Amino acid sequence: MKQLLPLLLFCSLSFSLWANNLQISNVTLSNDSTLTFSVSWENSWRLNGTPPYNHDAVWLFVKKRDCASSQWSHTDLSVNVGNHSAGSPLEAYVDGKDSSSVAKGIFIRRKADGVGNISNVSVSLRMVGLVPGQFDFRVFGIEMVNIPEGAFYLGDGGVSGSSFREGGGTAPYQVTSEGTLAYGNTAGKLYASSRALTASVAADFPKGFAEVYCMKYEISQGQYVDFVNSLQSDQGNTRRITGTVASRNNITGNWPVIQANTPHRAMANLGWADFLAYLDWAALRPMTEFEYEKICRGPVTPVAGEYAWGTALITDANTLVTDGTATETASNAVTPGAGLCNYNNNTVLGPMRCGYAAKPGTTRQQAGASYYGVMDMSGNLMEQVIHSYDAGALYRGELGDGEISTPPNAGHANQPTWPNQDATLADGRAKGRMTRGGGYSSTITYLRVSDRYYGYTYADDGRRYNYFGGRGVR
């Protein structure tokens, strides 16, 4: 007989609303292998016939713990989508990317076109590979956004620093497949003036053409604390990050009762190894710098100097309202066509709530949303991505498997081509990593979608900085 630990888990902030509204509740166990629970989130959408031709979703995965142990582990799910269920208007979706025999998680999403709230819809997940015993189970959810397959552009016409371009000119480079990309300063080849490729980009390096799902928001402080509290002690102590109200990373306590006092706020101070460990645990992966530009810009022609919301206009989010709460936002009047953005390090002095700029009635620009509805890709916290040169070019896009390393080197991601997964937090050695999109401490130049300045400043640096955050894809 297995025991169930019901868990209400608050996760990423929902699209165009004020608070973190993904709720998983009323978890029950039946048939010794099926978990049933209710899911709610606000302003879900599916737009098959209207741009941006995509949908949002929730990535669901399960952790289990033997009641006689403190060790949590990942729970495999059935790869057969027919063994899972979701009530109307949702459907279950298995992406088939893990293996032919198990799924590390499943997506739930709208089955047909529509926009609106999802309220207390019943979802059932079939677990596989369980052994007899008494277990606690925890169900986790992360809001995601579908990024459809398709061509897109790298670079914005040579306006942004070190940006990609076609050959030796300034025109953006169009990515039209996941095939090998030739590098060089001649027509038809991908080029950049610094932190540039020195050879072709391999066909299995993720280029952004293929469909992926991207986290709708940056990793929140609440999500990171849930992650650390669900590890074993040596793993948890390696990944524990605390902070103060002054730094806006308001996390206290010790494993396994670490507490996020501002759980809806974006998680800063993520070193490269912290970031990768979270993604491996959640069965996600880091995005590449190519994917970053696709997620921001979509398939449209680049705008010179554009930010993630598709224009070159910006309003500083420097007047906080309900600071530290689930409704935290900024009251600044937004210039028409501009995006509201936490940058310039003048008043806020740290990260804000995930999705802080999105409120009922806001436009894409006012909400600071990408073409596909992904939030905060310019400003708030720097996005950690894998660059396309040197050690980064060896990345092959493996997904996390839900487990991280155990002693003697506990608490690290362990995927074959993820670069420098055990990078020390005490120095700058993390070859393969760069940041994109700028953060609260950045000036406007570095918030641009195509700016690659931080390809050499803070590139390959694994340390914890209060302006480093991130999100995963799958």
PyMOL commands that set and color helices and strands:
alter all, ss='L'
color gray80, all
select helices_A, chain A and resi 81-83+221-229+233-239+272-281+289-297+364-367+390-394+444-447+453-455
alter helices_A, ss='H'
color red, helices_A
select strands_A, chain A and resi 23-30+34-46+56-66+72-75+77-78+85-86+90-93+102-103+106-110+114-126+135-147+152-154+165-166+173-175+190-191+212-215+251-252+259-260+285-286+314-316+320-321+329-330+339-341+383-386+433-436+472-473
alter strands_A, ss='S'
color yellow, strands_A
deselect
rebuild
show_as cartoon
